Structures are given as structure tokens and as C-alpha cells.
Amino acid sequence: MAFGAWSNPVPVRFSPGSRVFTPTWGLTALLLALCATFVALGRWQWQRGTARQAEWDKFARGAEKVLALDALGVGEVPRFQRVSVLGRFDSAHQFLLDNRTHEGRAGYEVLTPLQRPDGRVVLVDRGWVPFTGLRDRLPGVALKAHDVVTVSGRVDELPITSYPAMGELSAAIGRPLEPRILLLDPQQPDGYVRDWRPPGLQPIRHWSYAVQWWCFAALALVLWVVLSVRRPGDNA
């Protein structure tokens, strides 16, 4: 098809009243491309919402009962499962995870190693503390000396940041760490702000974005119809 043929009418023609519906090849091709893109983006957002809802349901189910880890590792139970574990806090090797926010305020999350009786070490996220305003003045997160304690919380992944990864934290304390962390329960002592929530946007947000994309597809179809209706004798 020659380049100029894109402006030729599609062989579909009817006359609503005093006007003629004569869509062009170029406009029709553009419509098909836009509609395909908008519909695909809508499906993608809908699927993201469905996957997010599954995560949120999993988060809710994890609170139904507390599982005693005993000989299990935190990597052997489902994510978000509430567990209890015996251990001793290692207050000499704590981490402040930077660039963490709470209600719009900058701060840190406090990660404290907990050494279990079998020698395994799990990081416990003891919650969020605010930024002091100065980089050289870190918040005080010291722990009192403890004997063996029972800690309960949710199993979760280390927050996604460019640095550090779990391997780098393991190297920093000179001992291997379990692959997941424990989010300390809000009612447990020795913690800070612990407003644990399911990850990501609410599922309804993704579904609303999907509907928006599909509305764009419908709008493109309406515009195609409007731009394809001409008075008899108008140039295509």
C-alpha cells in the first residue's frame, strides 16, 4: 500500500443523516494501536491488583495463629506468618536501615540480630525511629542486657533497597544470617514504631487504574467515530 493510501477511506461507508461515516486507513490503524495498548495496560493493572490482593490476604491469614519455630528456620515458613522464637539479642551488632519513612517523616528501621539456641541468627526489625536531623547524631537504640527471650513477630523479606543486601549484613557481623527477617509484634517490648502493613498499593488502586486505561480505549473509539464522520464533499 502506498504511503498516501493511509489517508484514503476504508471501504466502510454509511450516511447518518446529512453526514457520511468514512474512516481512513491511517486513523483506523492508529485507533487499533491505541486500543490494543490501553486494553493491555488495563489487563496488566488488573492482574497486579489480583496479585496484590493475594498478598494482602496472605498477610491477614498470617496473623491468625502464632507458630513456634523450634527447629524450623524463618525461611521454611510462609511469608507474613506470625512466629515465636527463642534467642538472645546481640545489641553490639545492630543496624539502622536508612531512608525509611513513616507518615511522611524520614527515619530508620532498627535491625537487631537475635541468636537462636541452635546458633542460627535472625534479624529482628524492632521498628521505625525518626531521623535526628544530623547524620553524625544517630538515634539511641541501645538494648538492655537480656537473657534468652521469646520473641514473636511476622516473617518478612528484608526491605528492598540498593544497599545493603542480606549477604553484606552477614559479612558485617561475621556470621551467616537467616534469609528472612522478623517484624517484631507491636505488643512486644524493646521496640519502636511498628505499624506493619501489607506491601505495596491497595489492590483497589490497581483495579481503578485498570478501569482508567479501559476508559481511554473507549474514548479513543469515540474519537475515531467523531473524526470519521464528515459532510459529503469534505476532503478525507
Sequence and secondary structure as in RCSB ss.txt:
>XXXX:A:sequence
MAFGAWSNPVPVRFSPGSRVFTPTWGLTALLLALCATFVALGRWQWQRGTARQAEWDKFARGAEKVLALDALGVG
EVPRFQRVSVLGRFDSAHQFLLDNRTHEGRAGYEVLTPLQRPDGRVVLVDRGWVPFTGLRDRLPGVALKAHDVVT
VSGRVDELPITSYPAMGELSAAIGRPLEPRILLLDPQQPDGYVRDWRPPGLQPIRHWSYAVQWWCFAALALVLWV
VLSVRRPGDNA
>XXXX:A:secstr
  GGGGGSB S  B STT EE  BHHHHHHHHHHHHHHHHHHHHHHHHHHHHHHHHHHHHHHTS EEE TT  GG
GS TT EEEEEEEE GGG EEEEEEEETTEEEEEEEEEEE TTS EEEEEEEEEE  S TTS          SEE
EEEEEE     SS  HHHHHHHHTS   SSEEEE TTSSS  B     SSS HHHHHHHHHHHHHHHHHHHHHHH
HHHEE TT   
